[in-house]
């Protein structure tokens, strides 16, 4: 199985990010209900949430928060299948 990684991520609105993976899957993931726990709670501030960047595998924020590409892929697949 090929290593899954994000190749692009674009802010859409609210807590929605359009993600594209290296296998061609493209979808919009809604992360609003995923922002819990000490590292993610600051991202409930939409101004902070919008400031993500793409690293070689996934998206990350200035405070060190990130989601594994596999987790984002799962969310993207769920959205695509509905």
C-alpha positions in Angstrom: 0.0 0.0 0.0 1.2 3.4 -0.9 2.0 5.9 1.8 -0.9 8.4 2.1 -0.1 12.1 2.2 -1.7 15.4 1.4 -0.5 17.2 -1.6 -2.7 20.3 -1.2 -5.0 21.8 1.3 -7.1 25.0 0.9 -9.3 26.8 3.4 -12.9 26.8 2.3 -15.1 28.2 5.1 -15.8 27.7 8.8 -13.8 24.6 9.7 -13.8 23.1 6.2 -10.6 22.4 4.3 -10.4 21.1 0.8 -7.8 18.3 0.8 -6.2 16.5 -2.1 -4.2 13.3 -1.5 -1.4 11.7 -3.5 -3.7 9.0 -4.8 -6.0 11.5 -6.3 -8.8 11.6 -3.7 -10.1 15.1 -3.3 -12.7 16.1 -0.8 -13.7 18.7 1.8 -13.2 17.7 5.4 -15.1 19.5 8.3 -12.8 19.5 11.4 -15.2 21.4 13.7 -16.0 18.4 15.8 -12.3 17.2 15.9 -10.9 20.2 17.7 -10.9 18.9 21.3 -8.0 18.2 23.6 -5.3 20.5 24.8 -3.4 20.8 21.5 -6.5 21.4 19.3 -8.7 23.6 21.5 -6.9 26.8 20.6 -7.9 26.1 17.0 -11.6 26.7 17.8 -10.6 30.3 17.3 -11.3 30.5 13.5 -8.5 33.0 13.0 -6.0 30.5 14.4 -7.6 27.6 12.5 -7.2 29.3 9.2 -3.4 29.6 9.7 -2.6 26.0 8.8 0.3 25.1 6.5 1.1 22.0 4.5 4.1 20.0 5.6 5.5 17.0 3.6 2.7 14.7 4.8 -0.3 16.6 6.3 -1.5 20.0 7.6 -0.1 21.6 10.8 -0.6 24.7 12.8 1.8 27.0 14.6 1.1 25.5 18.0 2.3 22.1 16.8 -1.2 20.6 16.2 -1.6 18.3 13.2 -3.8 15.5 12.0 -2.4 12.3 10.6 -2.9 12.0 6.9 -4.6 8.7 7.5 -7.2 10.3 9.7 -7.9 13.1 7.2 -8.1 10.5 4.5 -10.8 8.6 6.4 -12.8 11.8 6.9 -12.4 12.6 3.2 -13.6 9.1 2.2 -16.6 9.3 4.4 -17.6 12.6 2.9 -17.1 11.2 -0.6 -19.1 8.1 0.0 -22.2 10.0 1.3 
